[in-house]
């Protein structure tokens, strides 16, 4: 791991300069830890895992969205995001001052806090995929415009850029960072590189992540080998832009105004970090290394896409609870607890014999994403 310190830690931004280059920012974000992580028995360190197959082409996705609305009634929040209230189940699990929540998979509306707290809407990467699945067209510009019109405050917004054509190289990026004084231009104050491996079967490195910026700042980049992490053969590097607080809010404004996410992402990346040739005494005039420039050019052209949600065991659990809980309660009342337990054992044994490839895929995806969430 290597760390270097930048001398520029100002905090400037406006909607106009965000798309063409966000100003320096390493200030601590005011948002609390993720409410989804707080609800999870084994919270993920990072937001990963909504897809388990390599996409056919380079793309960008919204991979985390959270915002707060002033209305204290969660039904108003559901109307704002235009989802069927019957999809959601009530929960007594709250977060950061909210005592209750409504939950549909990984889409959560927290409520019942102080009167001035309103409701907090949280979508993880998988939650974003579940949200997209409810609409026939890209729902994000409309959602953001509607939320902003209702004076919502966006607190976190993650953009995931998937590169599958080989233009983005972890090894070249790592090499540039090792020689950062000569090969990088940045506003970030630190970087980290984490590698992991296995002692089993003589395996070498099976995971690598590069972090640019601090996890406590309003802006951070995270780059990793998504194919390797997903145990898939092929090229798939993911570059994640994590925006918090006013950075997230200003980005939401631009997406609501139909600014292409590829253009927005390129502007943010260009302002915060670049891999350069040391061909001028003034770093701001140094030219970009060709491979980095090529990747940025392809990124600028990509449009915001949507992706099917990966079905998880928890989705089946919630479906059964929502659709069949009254029938199960009726059977239990009719048979009595002891006979009902025996009946349920028979149902499970019968189900084991009828499980197919679809169910095995759901089990595998659930294990990969994090199990019992």
TORMIDO-965770 format. One record per residue (C-alpha): residue number from 0; y, z, x. Coordinates in Angstrom, 1 decimal. Example, Ala and Ser with C-alpha at 12.3 -4.5 7.8 and 13.67 -1.06 7.14 Angstrom:
<rs>
+-----+--------+--------+--------+
! seq !      Y !      Z !      X !
+-----+--------+--------+--------+
!   0 !   -4.5 !    7.8 !   12.3 !
!   1 !   -1.1 !    7.1 !   13.7 !
+-----+--------+--------+--------+
</rs>
This chain:
<rs>
+-----+--------+--------+--------+
! seq !      Y !      Z !      X !
+-----+--------+--------+--------+
!   0 !    0.0 !    0.0 !    0.0 !
!   1 !    3.5 !   -0.8 !    1.2 !
!   2 !    6.8 !    0.3 !   -0.1 !
!   3 !   10.4 !   -0.7 !    0.7 !
!   4 !   13.7 !    0.4 !   -0.6 !
!   5 !   16.4 !   -1.8 !   -2.0 !
!   6 !   20.0 !   -0.7 !   -1.6 !
!   7 !   21.1 !   -2.2 !   -4.9 !
!   8 !   20.3 !   -0.1 !   -8.0 !
!   9 !   23.1 !   -1.0 !  -10.4 !
!  10 !   22.6 !   -1.3 !  -14.1 !
!  11 !   24.2 !   -4.3 !  -15.7 !
!  12 !   23.1 !   -6.5 !  -18.4 !
!  13 !   24.4 !   -8.5 !  -21.4 !
!  14 !   22.7 !  -10.9 !  -23.9 !
!  15 !   24.4 !  -13.8 !  -22.2 !
!  16 !   23.1 !  -13.2 !  -18.7 !
!  17 !   19.7 !  -11.9 !  -19.7 !
!  18 !   18.2 !  -15.4 !  -20.2 !
!  19 !   19.7 !  -16.9 !  -17.0 !
!  20 !   19.1 !  -13.8 !  -14.8 !
!  21 !   19.0 !  -10.1 !  -15.7 !
!  22 !   21.2 !   -7.9 !  -13.6 !
!  23 !   19.8 !   -5.2 !  -11.3 !
!  24 !   18.2 !   -2.3 !  -12.9 !
!  25 !   16.0 !    0.4 !  -11.6 !
!  26 !   17.2 !    3.1 !  -14.0 !
!  27 !   14.7 !    5.4 !  -15.7 !
!  28 !   13.8 !    4.2 !  -19.2 !
!  29 !   14.5 !    6.7 !  -21.9 !
!  30 !   11.4 !    5.9 !  -24.0 !
!  31 !    8.6 !    8.5 !  -24.1 !
!  32 !    5.0 !    7.7 !  -23.1 !
!  33 !    3.1 !    5.3 !  -25.4 !
!  34 !    2.2 !    6.7 !  -28.8 !
!  35 !   -0.9 !    4.5 !  -28.8 !
!  36 !   -2.0 !    6.1 !  -25.5 !
!  37 !   -1.4 !    9.5 !  -27.0 !
!  38 !   -3.8 !    8.7 !  -29.9 !
!  39 !   -6.5 !    7.2 !  -27.6 !
!  40 !   -9.2 !    9.5 !  -26.2 !
!  41 !   -9.2 !    7.5 !  -23.0 !
!  42 !   -5.7 !    5.9 !  -22.8 !
!  43 !   -5.5 !    2.7 !  -20.6 !
!  44 !   -3.3 !    2.9 !  -17.6 !
!  45 !   -1.9 !   -0.5 !  -18.3 !
!  46 !   -1.8 !   -2.7 !  -21.4 !
!  47 !   -4.7 !   -5.1 !  -21.0 !
!  48 !   -7.6 !   -6.6 !  -22.8 !
!  49 !   -6.6 !   -8.6 !  -25.9 !
!  50 !   -8.4 !  -11.8 !  -24.7 !
!  51 !  -11.8 !  -12.2 !  -23.0 !
!  52 !  -12.0 !  -15.9 !  -22.5 !
!  53 !   -9.9 !  -18.0 !  -20.2 !
!  54 !   -7.1 !  -19.9 !  -22.1 !
!  55 !   -7.3 !  -23.7 !  -22.0 !
!  56 !   -3.8 !  -24.0 !  -20.5 !
!  57 !   -0.9 !  -22.0 !  -19.1 !
!  58 !    0.7 !  -19.9 !  -21.9 !
!  59 !    2.9 !  -16.9 !  -22.7 !
!  60 !    2.2 !  -14.2 !  -25.2 !
!  61 !    4.0 !  -11.1 !  -26.5 !
!  62 !    1.7 !   -8.4 !  -25.3 !
!  63 !    3.5 !   -5.2 !  -26.5 !
!  64 !    6.2 !   -4.7 !  -29.1 !
!  65 !    7.7 !   -1.4 !  -30.2 !
!  66 !   10.9 !   -0.7 !  -32.1 !
!  67 !   12.5 !    2.0 !  -34.3 !
!  68 !   14.0 !    1.5 !  -37.7 !
!  69 !   16.4 !    3.8 !  -39.5 !
!  70 !   14.5 !    3.9 !  -42.8 !
!  71 !   12.4 !    7.1 !  -43.0 !
!  72 !   10.1 !    5.6 !  -45.6 !
!  73 !    7.1 !    4.0 !  -43.8 !
!  74 !    6.7 !    1.6 !  -46.8 !
!  75 !   10.1 !    0.1 !  -45.9 !
!  76 !    8.9 !   -0.4 !  -42.3 !
!  77 !    5.8 !   -2.2 !  -43.6 !
!  78 !    8.0 !   -4.4 !  -45.8 !
!  79 !   10.1 !   -5.2 !  -42.8 !
!  80 !    7.1 !   -6.4 !  -40.7 !
!  81 !    5.8 !   -8.2 !  -43.8 !
!  82 !    2.3 !   -6.8 !  -43.8 !
!  83 !    0.1 !   -5.8 !  -46.8 !
!  84 !    0.3 !   -2.0 !  -47.1 !
!  85 !   -3.3 !   -1.9 !  -48.3 !
!  86 !   -4.4 !   -2.9 !  -44.7 !
!  87 !   -3.1 !    0.4 !  -43.4 !
!  88 !   -4.8 !    3.8 !  -43.4 !
!  89 !   -2.9 !    7.1 !  -43.4 !
!  90 !   -3.4 !    9.4 !  -40.4 !
!  91 !   -2.1 !   12.9 !  -39.6 !
!  92 !   -1.8 !   11.9 !  -36.0 !
!  93 !    1.8 !   11.6 !  -34.9 !
!  94 !    3.7 !   11.2 !  -31.7 !
!  95 !    6.9 !   12.4 !  -30.1 !
!  96 !    8.3 !   14.2 !  -33.1 !
!  97 !    6.6 !   12.0 !  -35.7 !
!  98 !    4.0 !   14.0 !  -37.6 !
!  99 !    2.2 !   11.2 !  -39.4 !
! 100 !    1.3 !    7.6 !  -39.1 !
! 101 !    0.0 !    4.5 !  -40.9 !
! 102 !   -2.5 !    2.5 !  -38.9 !
! 103 !   -4.0 !   -1.0 !  -39.0 !
! 104 !   -6.1 !   -1.5 !  -35.9 !
! 105 !   -3.6 !   -1.3 !  -33.0 !
! 106 !   -0.5 !   -1.7 !  -35.3 !
! 107 !    0.9 !    1.8 !  -36.0 !
! 108 !    3.9 !    3.0 !  -38.0 !
! 109 !    4.9 !    6.5 !  -37.1 !
! 110 !    6.9 !    8.5 !  -39.6 !
! 111 !    7.7 !   12.0 !  -41.0 !
! 112 !   10.0 !   13.1 !  -38.1 !
! 113 !   13.5 !   14.4 !  -38.3 !
! 114 !   15.7 !   12.6 !  -40.9 !
! 115 !   17.6 !   10.8 !  -38.2 !
! 116 !   14.4 !    9.5 !  -36.5 !
! 117 !   13.4 !    6.9 !  -39.1 !
! 118 !   10.1 !    5.2 !  -38.4 !
! 119 !    8.6 !    3.8 !  -35.1 !
! 120 !    6.6 !    0.6 !  -35.1 !
! 121 !    4.2 !    0.1 !  -32.2 !
! 122 !    1.9 !   -2.9 !  -31.4 !
! 123 !   -0.2 !   -3.0 !  -28.3 !
! 124 !   -1.5 !   -6.3 !  -26.9 !
! 125 !   -4.4 !   -6.2 !  -29.3 !
! 126 !   -2.0 !   -5.1 !  -32.1 !
! 127 !    0.2 !   -8.2 !  -31.3 !
! 128 !   -2.9 !  -10.4 !  -31.8 !
! 129 !   -3.8 !   -8.6 !  -35.0 !
! 130 !   -0.2 !   -9.1 !  -36.3 !
! 131 !   -0.3 !  -12.9 !  -35.4 !
! 132 !   -3.6 !  -13.3 !  -37.3 !
! 133 !   -1.8 !  -12.4 !  -40.6 !
! 134 !    0.4 !  -15.5 !  -40.4 !
! 135 !   -0.1 !  -19.2 !  -40.3 !
! 136 !    2.8 !  -19.8 !  -37.9 !
! 137 !    4.4 !  -18.0 !  -35.0 !
! 138 !    5.8 !  -14.8 !  -36.7 !
! 139 !    7.8 !  -13.3 !  -33.8 !
! 140 !   11.3 !  -14.9 !  -34.1 !
! 141 !   11.4 !  -14.2 !  -37.8 !
! 142 !   10.2 !  -10.6 !  -37.3 !
! 143 !   12.7 !   -9.9 !  -34.6 !
! 144 !   15.6 !  -11.4 !  -36.6 !
! 145 !   14.6 !   -9.4 !  -39.7 !
! 146 !   14.3 !   -6.2 !  -37.7 !
! 147 !   17.6 !   -6.7 !  -35.9 !
! 148 !   19.3 !   -7.4 !  -39.2 !
! 149 !   18.0 !   -4.0 !  -40.3 !
! 150 !   19.5 !   -2.4 !  -37.2 !
! 151 !   16.1 !   -1.8 !  -35.5 !
! 152 !   16.2 !   -0.6 !  -31.9 !
! 153 !   13.6 !   -2.3 !  -29.7 !
! 154 !   12.2 !    0.2 !  -27.2 !
! 155 !    9.5 !   -1.9 !  -25.4 !
! 156 !    8.7 !   -5.6 !  -25.1 !
! 157 !    6.0 !   -7.0 !  -22.8 !
! 158 !    5.7 !  -10.7 !  -22.0 !
! 159 !    2.4 !  -11.9 !  -20.6 !
! 160 !    2.4 !  -15.2 !  -18.7 !
! 161 !   -1.1 !  -16.6 !  -18.1 !
! 162 !   -1.5 !  -19.1 !  -15.3 !
! 163 !   -4.8 !  -21.0 !  -15.2 !
! 164 !   -3.8 !  -24.1 !  -13.1 !
! 165 !   -3.8 !  -22.2 !   -9.8 !
! 166 !   -0.1 !  -22.4 !   -9.2 !
! 167 !    0.3 !  -18.6 !   -9.1 !
! 168 !   -1.6 !  -17.1 !   -6.1 !
! 169 !   -2.2 !  -13.3 !   -5.7 !
! 170 !   -3.1 !  -13.8 !   -2.0 !
! 171 !    0.2 !  -15.7 !   -1.2 !
! 172 !    2.2 !  -13.1 !   -3.2 !
! 173 !    0.5 !  -10.3 !   -1.2 !
! 174 !    1.2 !  -12.1 !    2.1 !
! 175 !    4.9 !  -12.5 !    1.2 !
! 176 !    5.1 !   -8.8 !    0.3 !
! 177 !    3.6 !   -7.7 !    3.6 !
! 178 !    6.4 !   -9.6 !    5.2 !
! 179 !    9.0 !   -8.8 !    2.6 !
! 180 !   12.0 !   -8.6 !    4.9 !
! 181 !   11.7 !  -12.3 !    5.7 !
! 182 !    9.9 !  -13.7 !    2.7 !
! 183 !   11.3 !  -12.0 !   -0.4 !
! 184 !   14.6 !  -11.6 !   -2.2 !
! 185 !   14.6 !   -8.8 !   -4.8 !
! 186 !   16.5 !   -6.2 !   -6.8 !
! 187 !   13.5 !   -3.9 !   -7.1 !
! 188 !   13.3 !   -0.7 !   -5.0 !
! 189 !    9.6 !   -0.6 !   -4.5 !
! 190 !    6.2 !   -2.4 !   -4.8 !
! 191 !    2.6 !   -1.4 !   -4.9 !
! 192 !   -0.7 !   -3.2 !   -4.4 !
! 193 !   -3.9 !   -1.6 !   -5.7 !
! 194 !   -7.3 !   -2.9 !   -4.9 !
! 195 !  -10.6 !   -1.6 !   -6.2 !
! 196 !  -14.2 !   -2.4 !   -5.3 !
! 197 !  -17.8 !   -1.2 !   -5.9 !
! 198 !  -20.4 !    0.2 !   -3.5 !
! 199 !  -23.1 !   -1.2 !   -5.7 !
! 200 !  -25.1 !   -4.3 !   -4.6 !
! 201 !  -22.8 !   -5.0 !   -1.6 !
! 202 !  -19.9 !   -6.0 !   -3.8 !
! 203 !  -16.5 !   -6.4 !   -2.3 !
! 204 !  -13.1 !   -6.2 !   -4.0 !
! 205 !  -13.5 !   -6.7 !   -7.7 !
! 206 !  -10.0 !   -5.9 !   -8.9 !
! 207 !   -6.4 !   -6.3 !   -7.6 !
! 208 !   -3.0 !   -5.6 !   -9.1 !
! 209 !    0.5 !   -5.9 !   -7.7 !
! 210 !    3.3 !   -3.9 !   -9.2 !
! 211 !    6.9 !   -4.9 !   -8.6 !
! 212 !    9.4 !   -2.2 !   -9.5 !
! 213 !    8.9 !    1.3 !  -10.8 !
! 214 !    6.9 !    2.2 !  -13.9 !
! 215 !    9.9 !    4.5 !  -14.8 !
! 216 !   12.4 !    1.7 !  -14.7 !
! 217 !   13.7 !   -0.6 !  -17.6 !
! 218 !   12.1 !   -3.6 !  -15.9 !
! 219 !    8.8 !   -3.9 !  -14.1 !
! 220 !    6.4 !   -6.8 !  -13.2 !
! 221 !    2.7 !   -6.5 !  -13.0 !
! 222 !    0.4 !   -9.3 !  -11.6 !
! 223 !   -3.4 !   -9.2 !  -11.5 !
! 224 !   -6.5 !  -11.4 !  -11.6 !
! 225 !   -7.3 !  -11.4 !  -15.3 !
! 226 !  -10.5 !  -13.5 !  -14.8 !
! 227 !  -11.8 !  -11.0 !  -12.2 !
! 228 !  -10.9 !   -8.0 !  -14.4 !
! 229 !  -12.7 !   -9.6 !  -17.3 !
! 230 !  -15.7 !  -10.6 !  -15.2 !
! 231 !  -15.2 !  -14.3 !  -15.9 !
! 232 !  -15.6 !  -17.1 !  -13.5 !
! 233 !  -12.5 !  -19.3 !  -13.1 !
! 234 !   -8.8 !  -19.2 !  -12.4 !
! 235 !   -6.7 !  -16.9 !  -14.6 !
! 236 !   -3.8 !  -14.9 !  -13.1 !
! 237 !   -1.7 !  -12.9 !  -15.5 !
! 238 !    2.0 !  -12.0 !  -14.7 !
! 239 !    3.3 !   -9.3 !  -17.0 !
! 240 !    7.0 !   -8.5 !  -17.6 !
! 241 !    7.5 !   -5.1 !  -19.0 !
! 242 !   10.9 !   -4.4 !  -20.6 !
! 243 !   12.1 !   -1.1 !  -21.9 !
! 244 !   15.1 !    0.3 !  -23.7 !
! 245 !   18.1 !   -2.0 !  -23.7 !
! 246 !   16.3 !   -4.6 !  -21.7 !
! 247 !   13.7 !   -4.9 !  -24.5 !
! 248 !   16.4 !   -5.0 !  -27.1 !
! 249 !   18.4 !   -7.8 !  -25.5 !
! 250 !   15.2 !   -9.8 !  -25.0 !
! 251 !   14.4 !   -9.4 !  -28.6 !
! 252 !   17.8 !  -10.8 !  -29.6 !
! 253 !   17.1 !  -13.9 !  -27.5 !
! 254 !   13.7 !  -14.4 !  -29.0 !
! 255 !   15.2 !  -14.0 !  -32.5 !
! 256 !   17.6 !  -16.7 !  -31.5 !
! 257 !   14.7 !  -19.0 !  -30.7 !
! 258 !   15.3 !  -19.0 !  -26.9 !
! 259 !   12.0 !  -20.2 !  -25.4 !
! 260 !   10.0 !  -17.3 !  -23.9 !
! 261 !    9.2 !  -19.4 !  -20.8 !
! 262 !   12.9 !  -19.9 !  -20.1 !
! 263 !   13.6 !  -16.3 !  -20.8 !
! 264 !   10.8 !  -15.1 !  -18.5 !
! 265 !   11.8 !  -17.5 !  -15.7 !
! 266 !   15.4 !  -16.2 !  -15.9 !
! 267 !   14.2 !  -12.6 !  -15.6 !
! 268 !   11.9 !  -13.3 !  -12.7 !
! 269 !   14.4 !  -15.4 !  -10.8 !
! 270 !   17.0 !  -12.6 !  -11.0 !
! 271 !   14.7 !   -9.8 !   -9.9 !
! 272 !   12.3 !  -11.4 !   -7.4 !
! 273 !   11.8 !  -14.5 !   -5.4 !
! 274 !    9.5 !  -15.6 !   -2.6 !
! 275 !   11.7 !  -17.4 !   -0.1 !
! 276 !   12.0 !  -19.2 !    3.2 !
! 277 !   14.2 !  -17.4 !    5.8 !
! 278 !   16.3 !  -20.5 !    6.2 !
! 279 !   19.8 !  -19.0 !    5.8 !
! 280 !   21.4 !  -15.8 !    7.0 !
! 281 !   22.5 !  -15.1 !    3.4 !
! 282 !   19.3 !  -14.4 !    1.4 !
! 283 !   21.0 !  -15.5 !   -1.8 !
! 284 !   21.1 !  -19.0 !   -0.3 !
! 285 !   17.6 !  -19.1 !    1.0 !
! 286 !   15.3 !  -21.7 !   -0.6 !
! 287 !   12.2 !  -20.8 !   -2.6 !
! 288 !    8.8 !  -21.3 !   -1.1 !
! 289 !    7.2 !  -24.4 !   -2.7 !
! 290 !    4.3 !  -22.7 !   -4.3 !
! 291 !    6.6 !  -20.1 !   -6.0 !
! 292 !    9.0 !  -22.8 !   -7.1 !
! 293 !    6.2 !  -24.8 !   -8.6 !
! 294 !    4.9 !  -21.8 !  -10.5 !
! 295 !    8.4 !  -21.0 !  -11.9 !
! 296 !    8.8 !  -24.7 !  -13.0 !
! 297 !    5.6 !  -24.6 !  -15.0 !
! 298 !    6.5 !  -21.2 !  -16.4 !
! 299 !    9.9 !  -22.4 !  -17.6 !
! 300 !    8.2 !  -25.1 !  -19.7 !
! 301 !    5.6 !  -23.0 !  -21.6 !
! 302 !    6.2 !  -21.9 !  -25.2 !
! 303 !    5.4 !  -18.7 !  -26.9 !
! 304 !    1.8 !  -19.0 !  -28.2 !
! 305 !   -0.4 !  -16.9 !  -30.5 !
! 306 !   -4.0 !  -15.9 !  -30.0 !
! 307 !   -6.8 !  -14.7 !  -32.2 !
! 308 !   -7.4 !  -11.0 !  -32.1 !
! 309 !  -10.6 !   -9.9 !  -30.5 !
! 310 !  -12.7 !   -8.1 !  -33.1 !
! 311 !  -13.7 !   -4.6 !  -32.1 !
! 312 !  -16.1 !   -1.9 !  -33.4 !
! 313 !  -13.1 !    0.0 !  -34.6 !
! 314 !  -12.1 !   -2.9 !  -36.8 !
! 315 !  -15.5 !   -2.8 !  -38.5 !
! 316 !  -15.2 !    1.0 !  -38.9 !
! 317 !  -11.8 !    0.7 !  -40.6 !
! 318 !  -13.0 !   -2.1 !  -42.8 !
! 319 !  -16.0 !    0.0 !  -44.0 !
! 320 !  -13.7 !    3.0 !  -44.5 !
! 321 !  -11.2 !    1.0 !  -46.5 !
! 322 !  -13.6 !   -1.1 !  -48.6 !
! 323 !  -16.7 !    1.1 !  -49.0 !
! 324 !  -15.6 !    4.8 !  -48.8 !
! 325 !  -15.6 !    5.3 !  -52.6 !
! 326 !  -19.1 !    3.7 !  -52.9 !
! 327 !  -20.5 !    5.9 !  -50.0 !
! 328 !  -19.0 !    9.0 !  -51.6 !
! 329 !  -20.6 !    8.0 !  -54.9 !
! 330 !  -24.0 !    7.6 !  -53.3 !
! 331 !  -23.6 !   10.9 !  -51.4 !
! 332 !  -22.7 !   12.7 !  -54.7 !
! 333 !  -25.7 !   11.1 !  -56.4 !
! 334 !  -28.3 !   11.9 !  -53.7 !
! 335 !  -27.0 !   15.1 !  -52.2 !
! 336 !  -26.1 !   15.5 !  -48.5 !
! 337 !  -29.7 !   15.8 !  -47.2 !
! 338 !  -31.0 !   12.7 !  -49.0 !
! 339 !  -27.9 !   10.8 !  -48.3 !
! 340 !  -28.4 !   11.4 !  -44.5 !
! 341 !  -31.9 !   10.1 !  -44.8 !
! 342 !  -30.7 !    7.1 !  -46.7 !
! 343 !  -28.1 !    6.4 !  -44.1 !
! 344 !  -30.7 !    6.6 !  -41.3 !
! 345 !  -32.7 !    4.0 !  -43.1 !
! 346 !  -29.6 !    1.7 !  -43.4 !
! 347 !  -28.9 !    2.1 !  -39.7 !
! 348 !  -32.5 !    1.3 !  -38.7 !
! 349 !  -32.5 !   -1.8 !  -40.9 !
! 350 !  -29.1 !   -2.8 !  -39.4 !
! 351 !  -30.5 !   -2.6 !  -35.9 !
! 352 !  -33.1 !   -5.1 !  -36.7 !
! 353 !  -30.5 !   -7.5 !  -38.1 !
! 354 !  -27.8 !   -7.3 !  -35.4 !
! 355 !  -27.1 !  -10.6 !  -33.9 !
! 356 !  -25.0 !  -12.2 !  -31.1 !
! 357 !  -21.8 !  -11.7 !  -33.0 !
! 358 !  -22.3 !   -7.9 !  -33.0 !
! 359 !  -23.2 !   -7.9 !  -29.3 !
! 360 !  -20.0 !   -9.7 !  -28.6 !
! 361 !  -18.0 !   -7.1 !  -30.6 !
! 362 !  -19.8 !   -4.3 !  -28.6 !
! 363 !  -19.0 !   -6.0 !  -25.3 !
! 364 !  -15.3 !   -6.5 !  -26.2 !
! 365 !  -14.9 !   -2.9 !  -27.4 !
! 366 !  -16.4 !   -1.6 !  -24.1 !
! 367 !  -14.1 !   -3.8 !  -22.1 !
! 368 !  -11.0 !   -2.9 !  -23.9 !
! 369 !  -11.6 !    0.8 !  -23.9 !
! 370 !  -14.2 !    2.0 !  -26.3 !
! 371 !  -13.3 !    4.5 !  -29.0 !
! 372 !   -9.7 !    3.6 !  -29.7 !
+-----+--------+--------+--------+
</rs>
